[in-house]
Every structure is written in C-alpha cells, then in structure tokens.
Amino acid sequence: MDQKTIDRAAAVIAAIALIVGLSTIVWGRFDSGIRLATSGQYVVVSEVQPRSIASQYGLRPGMIVTELQGVTLVKLPQYIWPEYTTEPTPDPNTGEVPQPKPVGILPPTPTVVPIDPVALGSLLSINPTQITAIDPALLDNTPPENYSGVQLYDDGMDGIRMTLPSYVLGVALLVLVGWWLASGRAGDTVRPLATSLAVATAVPFLVQPLDASWVVPLLGLGALLTAAAMVPLAIALLNRIDDEQDRRFAALAVTGCAVGAMVIGVVAATTQPWYGESATRWALVAAIPFIPGLGAAGPMRRKADPSMPTASGRLLESTEYAVIGATPAVALASVGAPGPYPLALWFILIALAGRFTIRPLARLATRAVLQRDLVVAATEAERARVAADIHDDALQELTLLVHRLDAAGDTEGADIARTVSDRLRAICGDLRLPILDDLGVGPALDWLVLRIERLAGGEVRLERADGTRPPADVELAFFRVAQEALANAVKHGRPPILVRYATTPGGASLSIDDAGPGIEPGAGEGADRAGHFGLLNMQQRAEAIGAILDVRRWPSGGTHVALDWRAH
C-alpha cells in the first residue's frame, strides 16, 4: 500500500473520530444501564448492563425500587423520635445527656405508594438517573436501621461534558503533530509519516466522550476506532522493513494484535470488567505500531537509507522509527486518570534528546555525506582523467587499428590488437564510481545528472524506478552508456534532457532524450567509419552484455538513445 493511500485511510479514521466525539459531547445520550419492570405491586430492576454506571454503583437485577426520579414508590419503615420542647436534663451523677429513644415505627411495614398507572408508565419509559433500590430479602421483618439501599444519582451528562478538554487535546495533537512532522522540522525521514502518526496519537483522546456515555454501541465504536487508528501508522512502518521475511512476520504480529484489540474492545463493552483487561487492551493496541516501528529501527533492519551511510546516520534513523512506534503507546497511557502528563513528559524528553543527541548525530551524518561526496567527486575526477586519456588516445587508436587489420586480412594482428583493446577497456571499466558499486545505477545516475545539469545550462531530469539491481557488469555498461549519451546531449543537443531508468527482476532499460537538432540518420551504423568513437563505444558495451542499443533522431527533432537488457 502506497503512502497516499495510507494517509487517506488515516484521514478517514480521524474524521470519523472527530465527528462522533463532538456529536457525543453536543447531543450525547447517557445510559445508566438499568432496565425496570413491574412485578406484582413492586417496580423491580429487571436488567443491569454489565459495563454500566449502574453496575458500578452496585445495582443488581431483582432489586426492588423504592424511589425513582425523586418519586417515592415504596415507603420503608422509619423510627419515630420524640419531640423535645426543652433540652434533656443531664444525669446528676455522671453528667451524661440521656440518648433519645424512638417512640414507634411508621409505617410498621414497607408500604407501596399508590401511583397513577399513566404516571408510573411515564416513569418507567425514561432512562433512570435517580434511583434507590433494596434487596427483596430486606422487606421481611427487618429493623428500620437495616433498610440500606443502593442509590444512583448521576445523569451522566456532567461526565460527558468533562471529556471536552480531552477532546480538545486530541484536536490539538492532530493538528500540531501533523504540522510539525509535515514541515520537516523533525527530519525528512519521518515527514511521510506525519498524517498517520498524528492520527494514532490523537484518536485515543478524541473518542473519550464515547467511553463517558456508557452506551454499549458507543463503547464498542470507541474501542474499534482506537485500534483502527494505529493500523495506518503500522502499515507505513511495515513498508520500511527491508527484509521480506521480517516484514511478513511483523505484519502477522500486527494483524494479530489489531484483531485481538478490536475483539476484546467489543466484547468488553458487553461484559463485566475482568482482571487485567485494561492492561491487556493497552498492550495489544500499543503493539500495533510498536512492533513494525521496532522492526524498522532495530534488529530486523538490515539496510539503511542511502543518504545516511555512516553508523551515526543509521543510528539516527533507527532512533526516529523507534520513537514513532512508541509514541502512540505513551498517548494511550495518558488517556483517563493519569491525564496528559506522560505524553507531555514524552515530548519533552524527545525535544531534549533532539537538542543534545539527535541533532549532533544529524550534523555528523550530514558532514559524513558531504565528505563522501567530496571524496567521490575527487576520485571520479582522477579516474575520469585517466579513463579519458585511455579512451581518447590509446583505445580509439586501437579500435581503428582493429578495423584496419580486419579489413587488410591480418587476422593475427587484429586479434593481438583486440586483446590489447579488451585489456584497456577492462582498465577503463575498473575506473568507475564507488557509488556505482555500493548503491547501483540509480543513485549513480542521480549524481551524474546533477553534475551534467551544471554543464548543460538547462533542465536535466531523471525518472527512475529501480526496485532491483542487475549484475555488476550490466550496471557498469548502463552507467557508461548514460555517461556517453549525456555528454553527447550536452555537446550536440540542448536542454531539456530527460533520462529514464527502470529495472525489474527480468531486465533493465535506459533512455536519454534531448531537444537538440538530432543525430544524423545512419550515424550509428557508420560510427567506426565516421570516427564517432562515442557511439562505437556504446555499441560495444551493449554487445558485451547482450543488450540492444537504439540511437535515432525523432521526427520532430532531438536524439533518442535507448538501451534495453533482458536477463537470461
């Protein structure tokens, strides 16, 4: 999956979380989780949803409701205390004030209060937020002091409104984290992950109003959105694991954690809380991006970014991926009771590490890259000088000598000259860029195009799709053909110059097009006779690797050089 598709999926998840979170705050409906019914002369609790505020208060099915929404349904016996007109006289011996004693009980037994059936039906139809209920066993022969019931006085809306700061924090994280990473202030390595990381960090805060509603479908939706928000970031990090086998292993682990987190979240919305549930859900959701982040950064990462060839550069890149994978876990730990403090501390630590550790490493990596480029440029300049001397002098003379000896019928002399020519050509082949050996034709062409553009005085553009590397001799031939063709385009053509290079497991192709007047028709066929040694050299290199070289003039002008090689 490409990065654009990943970002679109993350944006959709964030949009859903933003809409349902805000809608719950504005129009949310609180569900206490109680269902009531009539049983004979009493109103009883018929059902208590396992994960509800009523369950947390201790209400259970079968309890008898004595008070509902401020209306008394059952009067419970209460002591009648004497009324004193004067203060009780203390005991003259001890000085103690005698404690009053009840003079009776009223009513003598629990008494159902008559209520109009229509009014009672109206009471039973609303979501109960003020209720008192007792166990049925307490109704028989129980002293008034034992009539202890369970009370619920909570309309829930205060709890939903109290999640507004958490929702606002989620919006701020979504905007600020995305903007900070997308601006490149955190480095070019993490810039493509801006959207997916911002969504994974912000969504756990955006769905807090859903959890505060105590509505089962919203609880399940919140759990699904939290787990789903981690998936785009996980996929983006999976794409940065180089080894195919390691990537498959990490993908299986991510899939298992994502499915497990979603299933547990949905099941938990309809069941009683169980020991270790919160820690398990946190571990599963946090592992979704953390596993591929560790894979992209740690032991499973075998290759480094070509722009960071040094150990410090690889350490910097690995650290960035590890931090990205761990950030959603810290955000999850900051939701609820701890508040945003763990996440704030995490960002402070990242800022301090960047200031005193990451930035020095980045400067070291940049300095190393610059030094490498200078060494490569100096080495190539010297190799180019030697190779040019051989190419422009001895090798060209030997090429003409071979053709003349063949034409004269001197086979032995031609073979000797051809052997010397092959040896010199091998020497020229050894005088090649280190970047070609280390990174392949694609990066070498990047370097060459930048160098040629300064000489061309106009646009020189490279389009490359090099997923695989062909054999070393093929890479050398492609680079030298490109080098010769670009030199001819600068000398005989004019910008814009377009270079296309592509590889597949089955072959490689190269094309160079300029906007000049174009090569003369038949110049390729008569290169040896006309003294076009550059064309002749390109033809020989193509023949050496079994490739097809096509040099022609476009009808509208401009020279087209194409090299096509197929693996055998």
C-alpha positions, 0 to 999 in steps of 0.5 A: 500500500502506497503512502497516499493511500495510507494517509487517506485511510488515516484521514478517514479514521480521524474524521470519523473520530472527530465527528462522533466525539463532538456529536457525543459531547453536543447531543450525547445520550447517557445510559445508566444501564438499568432496565425496570419492570413491574412485578406484582405491586413492586417496580423491580430492576429487571436488567443491569448492563454489565459495563454500566454506571449502574453496575458500578454503583452496585445495582443488581437485577431483582432489586426492588425500587423504592424511589425513582426520579425523586418519586417515592414508590415504596415507603420503608419503615422509619423510627419515630423520635420524640419531640423535645420542647426543652433540652434533656436534663443531664444525669446528676451523677455522671453528667451524661445527656440521656440518648433519645429513644424512638417512640414507634415505627411508621409505617410498621411495614414497607408500604407501596405508594399508590401511583397513577398507572399513566404516571408510573408508565411515564416513569418507567419509559425514561432512562433512570438517573435517580434511583434507590433500590433494596434487596427483596430479602430486606422487606421481611421483618427487618429493623428500620436501621437495616433498610440500606439501599443502593442509590444512583444519582448521576445523569451522566451528562456532567461526565460527558461534558468533562471529556471536552478538554480531552477532546480538545487535546486530541484536536490539538495533537492532530493538528500540531503533530501533523504540522510539525512532522509535515514541515520537516522540522523533525527530519525528512525521514519521518515527514511521510509519516506525519498524517498517520502518526498524528492520527494514532496519537490523537484518536485515543483522546478524541473518542473519550466522550464515547467511553463517558456515555456508557452506551454499549454501541458507543463503547464498542465504536470507541474501542474499534476506532482506537485500534483502527487508528494505529493500523495506518501508522503500522502499515507505513512502518511495515513498508520500511522493513527491508527484509521480506521475511521480517516484514511478513512476520511483523505484519502477522504480529500486527494483524494479530494484535489489531484483531485481538484489540478490536475483539476484546474492545467489543466484547468488553463493552458487553461484559463485566470488567475482568482482571487485567483487561485494561492492561491487556487492551493497552498492550495489544493496541500499543503493539500495533505500531510498536512492533513494525516501528521496532522492526524498522529501527532495530534488529530486523533492519538490515539496510539503511537509507542511502543518504545516511551511510555512516553508523551515526546516520543509521543510528539516527534513523533507527532512533526516529522509527523507534520513537514513532512506534512508541509514541502512540503507546505513551498517548494511550497511557495518558488517556483517563486518570493519569491525564496528559502528563506522560505524553507531555513528559514524552515530548519533552524528553524527545525535544531534549534528546533532539537538542543534545543527541539527535541533532549532533548525530544529524550534523555528523551524518550530514558532514559524513555525506558531504565528505563522501561526496567530496571524496567521490567527486575527487576520485571520479575526477582522477579516474575520469582523467585517466579513463579519458586519456585511455579512451581518447588516445590509446583505445580509439587508436586501437579500435581503428587499428582493429578495423584496419587489420580486419579489413587488410586480412591480418587476422593475427594482428587484429586479434593481438590488437583486440586483446590489447583493446579488451585489456584497456577497456577492462582498465577503463571499466575498473575506473568507475564510481564507488557509488556505482558499486555500493548503491547501483545505477540509480543513485549513480545516475542521480549524481551524474545528472546533477553534475551534467545539469551544471554543464548543460545550462538547462533542465536535466531530469531523471525518472527512475524506478529501480526496485532491483539491481542487475549484475555488476557488469550490466550496471557498469555498461548502463552507467557508461552508456548514460555517461556517453549519451549525456555528454553527447546531449550536452555537446550536440543537443540542448536542454531539456534532457530527460533520462529514464531508468527502470529495472525489474527482476527480468531486465533493465532499460535506459533512455536519454532524450534531448531537444537538440537538432538530432543525430544524423540518420545512419550515424550509428551504423557508420560510427567506426567509419565516421570516427564517432568513437562515442557511439562505437563505444556504446555499441560495444558495451551493449554487445558485451552484455547482450543488450540492444542499443537504439540511437535515432533522431525523432521526427520532430527533432532531438536524439533518442538513445535507448538501451534495453537488457533482458536477463537470461 
